[in-house]
Amino acid sequence: MIINNKHRQSTASLSNIKKQMLNEVVNNDHFDDVFDKGKSVTRNVTIKEKGSSQTYILLGYPTKAQKNSHSKYSGSLYIKT
């Protein structure tokens, strides 16, 4: 998942699990380092879906900012189960 601006990401086409992961990126201040400082960030996240929980590793990795980005860097979000 490529995120140009962590505060302006459309969730319309995302599954419920990916929406929860994106919500974690938006609300977790550690991911600001990806967009503002160009640093990689790794976080364990537990997602609840249909009565069960699954733990994922979210890796935020900085990439060159795209033209429509309002941040210094864009970010790629990798998900590991």
C-alpha positions as a printed NumPy array, in Angstrom:
array([[  0.   ,   0.   ,   0.   ],
       [  1.494,   3.358,  -1.026],
       [  0.584,   6.323,   1.166],
       [  1.334,   9.804,  -0.204],
       [ -0.075,  11.718,   2.73 ],
       [ -1.002,   9.802,   5.851],
       [ -3.812,  12.239,   6.673],
       [ -5.476,  12.176,   3.249],
       [ -5.756,   8.532,   2.302],
       [ -8.942,   7.17 ,   0.723],
       [-10.252,   4.01 ,   2.389],
       [-13.221,   3.403,   0.078],
       [-11.714,   0.419,  -1.74 ],
       [ -9.898,  -1.138,   1.236],
       [-10.945,  -4.24 ,   3.15 ],
       [-11.863,  -3.854,   6.819],
       [ -8.485,  -5.26 ,   7.898],
       [ -6.546,  -2.819,   5.698],
       [ -8.705,   0.057,   6.96 ],
       [ -7.734,  -0.863,  10.533],
       [ -4.06 ,  -1.024,   9.534],
       [ -4.254,   2.371,   7.839],
       [ -5.971,   3.738,  10.943],
       [ -3.004,   2.493,  12.99 ],
       [ -0.595,   4.352,  10.677],
       [ -2.633,   7.563,  10.904],
       [ -2.997,   7.457,  14.693],
       [  0.453,   6.135,  15.674],
       [  2.944,   9.001,  15.97 ],
       [  5.867,   6.646,  15.283],
       [  4.789,   6.495,  11.628],
       [  5.342,  10.276,  11.34 ],
       [  9.059,   9.451,  11.074],
       [  8.405,   7.709,   7.741],
       [  6.857,  10.813,   6.187],
       [  8.791,  13.568,   7.964],
       [ 12.271,  12.126,   8.552],
       [ 12.58 ,   9.363,   5.957],
       [ 13.045,   6.64 ,   8.587],
       [ 11.737,   3.076,   8.529],
       [  9.292,   2.112,  11.27 ],
       [  8.142,  -1.331,  12.389],
       [  5.168,  -1.961,  14.684],
       [  3.279,  -5.052,  15.808],
       [ -0.469,  -4.517,  15.445],
       [ -3.323,  -6.739,  16.57 ],
       [ -6.398,  -6.512,  14.336],
       [ -9.791,  -7.815,  15.412],
       [-11.989,  -9.27 ,  12.677],
       [-15.211, -11.24 ,  13.125],
       [-14.546, -12.191,  16.739],
       [-10.928, -13.275,  16.316],
       [ -7.622, -11.433,  16.548],
       [ -4.605, -11.62 ,  14.273],
       [ -1.236,  -9.976,  14.864],
       [  0.509,  -8.288,  11.949],
       [  3.829,  -6.539,  11.556],
       [  3.496,  -3.184,   9.815],
       [  6.658,  -1.865,   8.186],
       [  6.554,   1.74 ,   7.065],
       [  9.312,   2.432,   4.557],
       [ 10.026,   5.918,   3.147],
       [ 10.031,   6.53 ,  -0.583],
       [ 10.595,   9.636,  -2.67 ],
       [  7.66 ,  12.026,  -2.284],
       [  5.244,  12.013,  -5.186],
       [  4.079,  15.23 ,  -6.858],
       [  0.737,  15.367,  -5.034],
       [  2.267,  14.68 ,  -1.638],
       [  2.194,  17.237,   1.163],
       [  4.928,  15.413,   3.067],
       [  8.678,  15.365,   2.567],
       [  8.474,  11.622,   1.871],
       [  5.819,   9.213,   0.697],
       [  5.59 ,   5.883,   2.458],
       [  5.146,   2.271,   1.509],
       [  3.354,   0.098,   4.02 ],
       [  4.333,  -3.556,   4.071],
       [  2.245,  -6.083,   5.957],
       [  3.632,  -9.324,   7.361],
       [  1.385, -11.961,   8.906]])
